[in-house]
Amino acid sequence: MAASRYRRPSPASVGFGHTEPVSPHHAQLSSTASSLDELIKRVVAAADDLAGDREDLASDLYEVERSLRTGARRLTTVLRRLDGR
């Protein structure tokens, strides 16, 4: 039987351009970042609902939103650093 002319590509050349291993923490932190984005949306929605009647609570929730956004930006930076970017 004749040898096949087809050569399989090397594992490093297959995929989406990632040739370096991904940190084992990346998937968990990426999922956490997505959850954090969803949490921010929920906090903002609650603050918006309270804005007319309970400005004190709405103000506190907007402060929580700012803190969560700061944390989300920091987490995004950590994820980029894990990826080596």
Beta strands, then each sheet from edge to edge (+ up, - down):
end
